[in-house]
């Protein structure tokens, strides 16, 4: 906006002072379309301006940019292009390119009183300052978010984020970096995010965690603020699951700032552990190799008459390090001496099975059975040469799987056997499922909370290069794929589908078709939007291969079912023929009229009707 006075005009939002200046303003391109043009014309006539000069100025300055835009929009519709999306994309691109934070902040400083005098708008409120109007529109909010990511020190954009939060859109700004600038905004975003995560299962948690990690790990003070809140909530009734979120934040801040001592020291300070316990656990976590001295120190503390809380030991990373040191022969810290193993195993058993009650003290009745299960598993595995046939000890391994922590120990050992020995090259037969894969399948069935670890293990096996001929390798991968499909039956559908969908282009098409056929044979509707999109993209990649095969009628039947299902309800993941409804994965995703998944389905249907290429 120009702020000159006298013979130079302001723009249409302010008064014009002289006839000459008014006439000059009428000569600007498309001046007849300005918002206050009627008031300016009346002022010009009142000041004695000549109507003929006015008409000439308005007519000669007319360009018709809005009409050109409307014409282009009509043409775009002829090609099934949404003109609104095109216009908004162009406008956003120009704003991102031309935005000058210094100039905007200068104007903002001059006009700040105007903004501060307006009550922060609520959704649907009557406030009519231009910022409030912009905030009500999703497009303008998205523009503000993107600009704030590029110009994090811009005072106006930070103020706009505050106003957006006050208007009730905290959920939208969870991934915006500048949301951490104001304590009020950050607190609102954090609490709303935690409230949503509270009801999520593993699948939903994986989808929503990245945005939370991004905002909470913006800097050290937001990380500290979040961890203090989480540690206090963890000590409340049913608060322990929040430890998963706390660990994810630790990983996020380590990746961003690379300060392991800060993370481990803060963790111990917040937990309230004694200096001896805190130093021992921190040393184990930082070195990722438990020294006998640290383990002995922890063993003495937890076998004393007044043991510390097991809360300090219940860290997923701590469990992984301790179990690997005993059960993985290639562990970097080397093999633990036999006379120390019992103390290692007892400490693991205590952390995994003790129950604490503020009134009654720790309940250790399950510690001894857990310890004995770990001891028996270690004895069984230590007597077998790594990479040899597992059939003779299969019964013992199945018994070990009954105990959750022993099951995880066995999983780490199986990872070593498959990836670091020649077990598969030696014992795999195309007509048999490898024993390690059967054991992993049993783990996933017995312990649902281990399904994420089981899936990660299967992915590692699927991608690992082995010295097998191509035909045998294909059969081996198909066997792994079957275990992944079984995970889908156990309520782990979307992570498996997402992985296979992404990998489909690099995977042999026969494996992709086998996956599609097996999954569609076992599922039934209603289907979530995510499932429709994921499976649709899978099929789209191999639709030409599917034609004229036994898979084609299965795909056609599924397409008809999807097309006919209601699209205005929230739907679960597809139930399978062998899983109960109580274990279905809830994936609320209401389908809309412009659903990209349904568009993909229609495209597949069209291609199936075409002659095979």
Secondary structure, DSSP 8 states (H G I E B T S, - for coil): -----TTS---TTS----HHHHHHHHTSTTGGGSTTHHHHHHHHHHTT--HHHHHHHHHHT---HHHHHHHHHHHHHHTT--HHHHHHHHHHHHHHHH--HHHHHHHHHHHHHHHHTS----TT----SHHHHHHTSHHHHHHHHHHHHH-TT-HHHHHHHHHHHHTT-TTGGGG-GGGGSSHHHHHHHHHHHHHHHTT--HHHHHHHHHHHHHHHTSSHHHHHHHHHHHHHHHTSTT-TTHHHHHHHHHHHHHHHH--HHHHHHHHHHHHT--HHHHHHHHHHHHHTS--HHHHHHHHHHHTSTT---GGGT--HHHHHHHHHHHH-TT-TT----HHHHHHHHHHHHHHHH-EEETTTEEE-HHHHHHHHHHHHHHHHHHTS-TTS--GGGHHHHHHHHTSHHHHHHHHHHHHHHHHHSSHHHHH--TTS--HHHHHHHHHHHH-GGGHHHHHHHHHHHHHS--S--HHHHHHHHHHHHHHHHHHHHTT-HHHHHHHHHHHGGGS-HHHHHHHHHHHHHHEES---HHHHHHHHHHHHHHHHHHTTSTTHHHHHHHHHHHHHS-SSS-----EETTS-GGG---------TT-HHHHHHHHHHHHHHS---
